[in-house]
Amino acid sequence: MSLFFKKDPYKVYIFTCFLSQLFFTFIFTMNLLYQVEIVKLDPLQLVLVGTVLEAAVFLFEIPTGIVSDLKSRKLSILIGYFLIGIGFILEGMFPYFIAVIASQIVWGIGYTFTSGAQQAWIADEIGKERASDAFIKGANAGNLGKMIAIPLSMLTGYFMINLPIVLGGFGMIGLSVLLYFLMKEEHFKPVEHVERVSSWKTIKDNMNQIIAFSKRSSLMRILFLIALFFGFYSEGFDRLWIPHILKGMELRDLAEGRLVFLVGGIQFIVVIFSFAALHFISKSSISQKLTSIYAALFTGSVLIITSLVGFALSSYLIVFLIFYIIIQVARYVMHPLEDIWLNQMIPDSSTRATFFSVKGQVDAIGQISGGPVIGLIAVNFTIKIAILTCAFLLTPVLVLYRKILKK
C-alpha cells in the first residue's frame, strides 16, 4: 500500500479524504445525539459547546497555519489528526458537560493543524490546476467514506451511543500513523532560515501580505465576508437541528435504539444525495470556470436560506427531512467549490496554508459571535425562532454573490 500511494500524492489526498470523513462521520452520526440524550445538554449548552470549539479554532488557526508554512505541511497534518483523535476519545469516555467542553478544545486545536495544511500540501505537490480536480474528487471520496460510516455508526451506537465516538477517535490516531508512512513532501518550500526571526514575526509578515492582497482584491474581501456570514448562521443550526426535530415531532419518548436509527438514517440520505451532486459537478465544467462557481454558490445559498425557513416552520416529519437534506447537500457541494475559488486567488504558494487558515478563522469568528445569540434565542423563546434567525443572518451573502456576478 505504501509504495502504491507514494507514487502519487493525488491518490494519497483522496485516500485521506476518504478515511478522515469515514472516521468523522462514524463519530458525528451519534455525537450530537450523545450530547442530547446521554450528557443531557440543553439548547444553550449545546451551542456553547460549539462556541468553545470555534474559539479554539479562532485562537489557533493562524498560528498552526504558520507551522504548516514554516515547518512542514505533513507534520502539521499528522499532529492534527492525532489531537482530533485524543479529543473524541475524551468526549466519548466521560459523559459530562465539562469533559465535552475540554474535548472540543483538544480536537478543535487538532483541526486547525489540518485546516489549510491539507489543501496547501496537495496544491504544492501536484500544482493548482490538478489540485482543483483533487478537491472535487476528494469531496466525493469523503462522501463515499460517509456512506460506509453511517450504517456502521448506527449499528455500533445501537448498543452504546458513545462507542462510535471512542472508536472513531482511535481511528483518527491510526490515520495519523498511517499518513506518516504514505505522505511525501517534495515540493514544499519553507520560509528561509534567515527569515525565521520568530514565529510572531512570521505571523505578522504573512498577515501583512494577506491584508495587502485583500486591499487590492475586492473578490478576496467578499470571500472573507461570505465566510463570516456563513459562520453566523451555521453554529446554531448545526447544534439545534436534532432538538428541533425531536421536540417538533414529539419524538423524545422513542427508545434510544430507534433514535439512533432515525438520526443515522437521515444523515445516510444526506450523504447519498451529496455524493450524487458532487459526482455531477466533477463530471461537469462548473469547477473549471470561476463565473460558474459563483453562480453555483449563489444558487446553493438561496437553497439554504429558503430551506432554513421551511425547516423552522414545518410541522410534518417528511417535510422536516426534505428541507434538512437540501440544506446539507447544498453545504457539501459548496465547500469544495469555495476551496477552488480561494486556491485560484492565492498569489504565493508560501502563504497558501495561511490564506486557508484565515478563511477558517473568519468563519470561526462568525460562529463565536452568532452561536451564543442563537442559543439564547432558543432558550428564551423557541428553537423555531432561533432557526428562523439563522436564515436571516445568512441573507447578506445573496447580496455579495450578486455583486460578484454583476462584475
C-alpha positions as CSV (number, residue, x, y, z in Angstrom):
1,M,0.0,0.0,0.0
2,S,2.8,2.4,0.9
3,L,4.6,2.0,-2.4
4,F,1.4,2.4,-4.3
5,F,0.3,5.7,-2.7
6,K,3.8,7.2,-2.5
7,K,3.9,7.3,-6.3
8,D,1.1,9.8,-6.5
9,P,0.2,12.4,-3.8
10,Y,-3.1,12.8,-5.7
11,K,-4.1,9.3,-4.5
12,V,-2.9,9.9,-1.0
13,Y,-5.0,13.1,-0.8
14,I,-8.2,11.3,-2.0
15,F,-7.5,8.3,0.3
16,T,-7.0,10.7,3.2
17,C,-10.3,12.5,2.4
18,F,-12.0,9.1,2.4
19,L,-10.6,7.9,5.7
20,S,-10.9,11.2,7.6
21,Q,-14.5,11.6,6.5
22,L,-15.2,7.9,7.4
23,F,-14.0,8.4,10.9
24,F,-15.5,11.9,11.3
25,T,-18.9,10.6,10.1
26,F,-18.6,7.5,12.3
27,I,-18.2,9.9,15.2
28,F,-20.6,12.6,14.3
29,T,-23.6,10.4,13.3
30,M,-24.0,9.8,17.0
31,N,-22.1,12.7,18.5
32,L,-25.0,15.3,18.8
33,L,-27.5,12.6,19.9
34,Y,-25.0,11.6,22.5
35,Q,-24.8,15.1,23.8
36,V,-28.6,15.5,23.8
37,E,-29.7,12.1,25.2
38,I,-26.7,10.9,27.3
39,V,-25.0,14.1,28.5
40,K,-28.4,15.9,28.7
41,L,-27.2,19.2,27.3
42,D,-29.9,22.0,26.9
43,P,-30.0,24.2,23.7
44,L,-27.8,26.9,25.2
45,Q,-25.2,24.3,26.4
46,L,-25.3,22.6,23.0
47,V,-24.4,25.9,21.3
48,L,-21.8,26.8,24.0
49,V,-20.0,23.5,23.2
50,G,-19.8,24.6,19.6
51,T,-18.7,28.1,20.6
52,V,-15.8,26.7,22.7
53,L,-14.8,24.6,19.7
54,E,-14.9,27.6,17.4
55,A,-13.0,29.7,19.9
56,A,-10.2,27.1,19.9
57,V,-10.2,27.3,16.1
58,F,-10.1,31.1,16.2
59,L,-7.2,31.2,18.6
60,F,-5.1,28.5,16.9
61,E,-6.0,28.7,13.2
62,I,-3.4,31.2,12.1
63,P,-0.5,30.0,14.4
64,T,-1.0,26.4,13.3
65,G,-1.2,27.6,9.7
66,I,2.1,29.3,10.2
67,V,3.6,26.0,11.4
68,S,2.4,24.4,8.1
69,D,4.0,27.2,6.1
70,L,7.2,27.4,8.2
71,K,8.0,23.8,9.1
72,S,6.1,21.1,7.2
73,R,2.6,20.6,5.8
74,K,3.0,16.8,6.6
75,L,4.0,17.4,10.2
76,S,1.0,19.7,10.7
77,I,-1.4,17.2,9.3
78,L,0.0,14.3,11.4
79,I,-0.3,16.4,14.6
80,G,-3.8,17.5,13.7
81,Y,-5.3,14.0,13.2
82,F,-3.6,12.8,16.4
83,L,-5.1,15.6,18.5
84,I,-8.5,15.1,16.9
85,G,-8.5,11.5,18.0
86,I,-7.5,12.3,21.5
87,G,-10.3,14.9,21.8
88,F,-13.0,12.5,20.7
89,I,-11.8,9.7,23.0
90,L,-12.0,12.1,25.9
91,E,-15.6,13.2,24.9
92,G,-16.9,9.6,24.5
93,M,-15.4,8.2,27.7
94,F,-16.6,10.9,30.1
95,P,-20.3,11.9,29.6
96,Y,-20.1,15.2,31.5
97,F,-20.5,18.8,30.2
98,I,-17.0,19.8,31.4
99,A,-15.5,16.8,29.6
100,V,-17.3,17.7,26.4
101,I,-16.0,21.2,26.7
102,A,-12.4,20.1,27.2
103,S,-12.7,17.7,24.3
104,Q,-13.8,20.5,22.0
105,I,-10.7,22.4,22.8
106,V,-8.4,19.5,22.1
107,W,-9.9,18.4,18.9
108,G,-10.5,22.0,17.8
109,I,-6.8,22.7,18.1
110,G,-6.1,19.4,16.2
111,Y,-8.5,20.5,13.4
112,T,-6.6,23.8,12.9
113,F,-3.4,21.8,12.2
114,T,-5.2,20.0,9.3
115,S,-7.2,23.0,8.1
116,G,-5.4,24.7,5.2
117,A,-2.4,22.4,5.5
118,Q,-4.1,19.5,3.6
119,Q,-5.2,21.8,0.8
120,A,-1.8,23.5,0.7
121,W,0.1,20.2,0.7
122,I,-1.8,18.8,-2.3
123,A,-1.6,22.1,-4.2
124,D,2.2,22.2,-3.6
125,E,2.8,18.6,-4.7
126,I,0.6,18.4,-7.8
127,G,0.0,22.1,-8.8
128,K,-3.0,24.4,-8.7
129,E,-4.8,23.0,-11.8
130,R,-4.7,19.4,-10.8
131,A,-5.5,20.4,-7.2
132,S,-8.8,21.8,-8.3
133,D,-9.8,18.4,-9.6
134,A,-8.4,16.8,-6.4
135,F,-10.7,19.0,-4.2
136,I,-13.8,17.7,-6.1
137,K,-12.6,14.1,-6.2
138,G,-11.6,14.3,-2.5
139,A,-15.0,15.6,-1.6
140,N,-16.6,12.7,-3.4
141,A,-14.3,10.2,-1.8
142,G,-15.2,11.7,1.6
143,N,-18.9,11.2,0.8
144,L,-18.1,7.5,0.0
145,G,-16.5,7.2,3.4
146,K,-19.6,8.8,4.9
147,M,-21.9,6.3,3.2
148,I,-19.9,3.4,4.7
149,A,-19.5,5.1,8.1
150,I,-23.1,5.9,8.9
151,P,-24.5,2.3,8.9
152,L,-21.5,1.2,10.9
153,S,-22.1,4.0,13.4
154,M,-25.8,3.2,13.6
155,L,-25.1,-0.5,14.4
156,T,-22.4,0.4,16.9
157,G,-24.5,3.2,18.5
158,Y,-27.5,0.9,18.8
159,F,-25.7,-1.0,21.6
160,M,-23.9,2.0,23.1
161,I,-24.3,5.6,21.8
162,N,-20.8,6.7,22.9
163,L,-19.0,3.7,21.3
164,P,-18.7,5.2,17.8
165,I,-17.2,8.4,19.3
166,V,-14.4,6.5,21.2
167,L,-13.7,4.1,18.3
168,G,-13.6,6.9,15.8
169,G,-11.1,8.7,18.0
170,F,-8.8,5.8,17.9
171,G,-9.3,5.7,14.1
172,M,-8.1,9.3,13.8
173,I,-4.9,8.4,15.7
174,G,-4.4,5.4,13.4
175,L,-4.9,7.7,10.4
176,S,-2.1,10.0,11.7
177,V,0.3,7.0,12.0
178,L,-0.7,5.7,8.5
179,L,-0.1,9.1,6.8
180,Y,3.4,9.2,8.4
181,F,4.3,6.3,6.0
182,L,2.1,7.3,3.0
183,M,2.7,11.0,2.6
184,K,5.7,12.5,0.8
185,E,6.6,16.2,0.7
186,E,8.9,17.0,-2.2
187,H,7.8,20.4,-3.4
188,F,7.2,22.3,-0.1
189,K,9.4,25.4,0.2
190,P,9.6,26.6,3.8
191,V,10.5,30.1,4.7
192,E,14.2,30.6,4.6
193,H,16.2,30.3,7.8
194,V,17.2,33.9,7.8
195,E,13.6,34.9,7.9
196,R,12.8,32.8,11.0
197,V,13.4,35.5,13.5
198,S,10.4,34.5,15.5
199,S,7.0,32.8,14.9
200,W,5.3,36.0,15.8
201,K,7.2,38.0,13.2
202,T,6.3,35.3,10.6
203,I,2.7,35.6,11.6
204,K,2.8,39.4,11.3
205,D,4.6,39.2,7.9
206,N,2.1,36.7,6.4
207,M,-0.8,38.6,7.8
208,N,0.5,41.8,6.3
209,Q,0.7,40.0,2.9
210,I,-2.8,38.8,3.2
211,I,-4.1,42.2,4.3
212,A,-2.3,43.9,1.5
213,F,-3.6,41.5,-1.1
214,S,-7.2,41.8,0.4
215,K,-7.0,45.6,0.0
216,R,-6.1,45.1,-3.7
217,S,-8.7,42.3,-4.3
218,S,-12.3,43.1,-3.8
219,L,-13.1,39.4,-4.5
220,M,-10.9,38.3,-1.6
221,R,-12.7,40.7,0.7
222,I,-16.1,39.4,-0.4
223,L,-14.9,35.8,0.1
224,F,-14.0,36.5,3.7
225,L,-17.3,38.4,4.3
226,I,-19.2,35.4,2.9
227,A,-17.3,33.1,5.3
228,L,-18.2,35.4,8.2
229,F,-22.0,35.3,7.4
230,F,-21.9,31.5,7.0
231,G,-20.3,31.3,10.4
232,F,-23.1,33.5,11.9
233,Y,-25.8,31.0,11.0
234,S,-24.2,27.6,10.9
235,E,-23.3,27.0,14.6
236,G,-26.9,27.5,15.8
237,F,-28.4,25.3,13.1
238,D,-25.8,22.5,13.4
239,R,-26.4,22.2,17.2
240,L,-30.2,22.6,17.3
241,W,-31.5,20.6,14.3
242,I,-31.9,17.4,16.4
243,P,-33.6,19.0,19.4
244,H,-35.9,20.8,16.9
245,I,-37.0,17.6,15.2
246,L,-37.3,15.7,18.5
247,K,-39.4,18.5,20.0
248,G,-41.4,19.4,16.9
249,M,-42.3,15.8,16.1
250,E,-42.6,14.8,19.8
251,L,-40.1,12.0,19.4
252,R,-38.2,12.3,22.7
253,D,-40.1,9.3,24.0
254,L,-38.7,7.0,21.3
255,A,-36.4,4.2,22.5
256,E,-32.7,5.0,22.3
257,G,-32.2,2.5,19.6
258,R,-34.9,4.0,17.4
259,L,-33.5,7.4,17.8
260,V,-30.1,6.1,16.7
261,F,-31.6,4.7,13.5
262,L,-33.7,7.8,12.9
263,V,-30.7,10.2,13.1
264,G,-28.4,7.8,11.3
265,G,-30.9,7.3,8.5
266,I,-31.4,11.0,8.0
267,Q,-27.6,11.5,7.6
268,F,-27.3,8.5,5.3
269,I,-29.8,10.0,2.9
270,V,-27.9,13.3,3.0
271,V,-24.7,11.5,2.1
272,I,-26.3,9.7,-0.9
273,F,-27.7,12.9,-2.4
274,S,-24.4,14.8,-1.7
275,F,-22.4,12.0,-3.4
276,A,-24.7,12.2,-6.5
277,A,-24.5,16.1,-6.6
278,L,-20.7,16.1,-6.3
279,H,-20.4,13.4,-8.9
280,F,-22.4,15.6,-11.3
281,I,-20.2,18.6,-10.6
282,S,-17.0,16.6,-11.1
283,K,-18.2,15.5,-14.5
284,S,-19.3,19.0,-15.5
285,S,-17.3,22.1,-16.3
286,I,-18.6,24.1,-13.3
287,S,-15.4,23.8,-11.3
288,Q,-13.3,24.9,-14.3
289,K,-14.7,28.5,-14.5
290,L,-14.9,31.0,-11.7
291,T,-18.1,32.5,-13.1
292,S,-19.8,29.1,-13.0
293,I,-18.5,28.6,-9.4
294,Y,-20.0,31.9,-8.3
295,A,-23.4,31.1,-9.9
296,A,-23.4,27.6,-8.2
297,L,-22.5,29.2,-4.8
298,F,-25.3,31.8,-5.2
299,T,-27.8,29.1,-6.0
300,G,-26.7,27.0,-3.1
301,S,-27.1,30.0,-0.7
302,V,-30.6,30.6,-1.9
303,L,-31.5,26.9,-1.3
304,I,-30.0,27.0,2.2
305,I,-31.9,30.2,3.2
306,T,-35.3,29.1,1.9
307,S,-34.8,25.6,3.3
308,L,-33.9,27.1,6.8
309,V,-37.3,28.9,6.8
310,G,-39.1,25.8,5.7
311,F,-37.3,23.6,8.3
312,A,-38.2,26.1,11.1
313,L,-41.9,26.3,10.2
314,S,-42.7,22.7,9.1
315,S,-44.9,20.5,11.2
316,Y,-44.6,17.2,9.3
317,L,-41.6,14.9,9.7
318,I,-41.2,14.2,5.9
319,V,-41.1,18.0,5.2
320,F,-38.5,18.5,8.0
321,L,-36.4,15.8,6.4
322,I,-36.7,17.3,2.9
323,F,-35.6,20.7,4.0
324,Y,-32.8,19.4,6.1
325,I,-31.4,17.3,3.2
326,I,-31.5,20.3,0.9
327,I,-29.5,22.4,3.4
328,Q,-26.9,19.8,4.0
329,V,-26.4,18.7,0.4
330,A,-26.0,22.4,-0.7
331,R,-23.4,22.9,2.0
332,Y,-21.4,19.8,1.0
333,V,-21.4,20.8,-2.7
334,M,-20.4,24.4,-1.9
335,H,-17.4,23.5,0.3
336,P,-15.0,22.2,-2.4
337,L,-16.1,25.0,-4.8
338,E,-15.1,27.5,-2.2
339,D,-11.7,25.8,-1.8
340,I,-11.2,26.0,-5.6
341,W,-12.2,29.7,-5.6
342,L,-9.7,30.6,-2.8
343,N,-7.0,28.3,-4.2
344,Q,-7.1,30.1,-7.6
345,M,-6.8,33.5,-6.0
346,I,-3.8,32.9,-3.7
347,P,-0.8,34.8,-5.2
348,D,2.0,33.0,-3.4
349,S,2.3,29.3,-2.5
350,S,4.4,30.0,0.6
351,T,1.3,31.6,2.3
352,R,-1.3,29.2,0.9
353,A,-2.0,27.4,4.2
354,T,-2.2,30.7,6.0
355,F,-4.8,32.0,3.5
356,F,-6.9,28.9,4.1
357,S,-6.4,29.3,7.8
358,V,-7.6,32.9,7.7
359,K,-10.7,31.9,5.9
360,G,-11.3,29.3,8.6
361,Q,-10.7,31.9,11.3
362,V,-13.2,34.3,9.8
363,D,-15.8,31.5,9.8
364,A,-14.9,30.8,13.4
365,I,-15.4,34.5,14.3
366,G,-18.9,34.2,12.8
367,Q,-19.7,31.1,14.7
368,I,-18.4,32.5,18.0
369,S,-20.5,35.6,17.5
370,G,-23.6,34.0,16.2
371,G,-23.8,30.8,18.1
372,P,-24.5,32.1,21.6
373,V,-27.0,34.6,20.3
374,I,-28.9,31.7,18.6
375,G,-28.6,29.6,21.8
376,L,-30.1,32.4,23.9
377,I,-33.0,32.9,21.5
378,A,-33.7,29.1,21.6
379,V,-33.7,29.1,25.4
380,N,-35.7,32.3,25.9
381,F,-38.1,31.9,23.0
382,T,-38.2,28.8,20.9
383,I,-35.9,26.7,18.7
384,K,-38.1,27.6,15.8
385,I,-37.4,31.3,16.2
386,A,-33.7,30.5,16.6
387,I,-33.6,28.7,13.3
388,L,-35.5,31.5,11.5
389,T,-32.9,33.8,12.9
390,C,-30.2,31.6,11.3
391,A,-31.9,32.2,7.9
392,F,-32.0,35.9,8.5
393,L,-28.3,36.0,9.4
394,L,-27.3,34.3,6.1
395,T,-29.3,36.5,3.7
396,P,-26.5,39.1,3.2
397,V,-24.4,36.5,1.2
398,L,-27.0,36.8,-1.6
399,V,-26.2,40.5,-2.0
400,L,-22.4,39.7,-2.0
401,Y,-22.8,36.9,-4.6
402,R,-25.0,39.1,-6.8
403,K,-22.3,41.8,-6.6
404,I,-19.7,39.3,-7.8
405,L,-21.9,38.0,-10.7
406,K,-22.6,41.6,-11.9
407,K,-18.9,42.2,-12.1
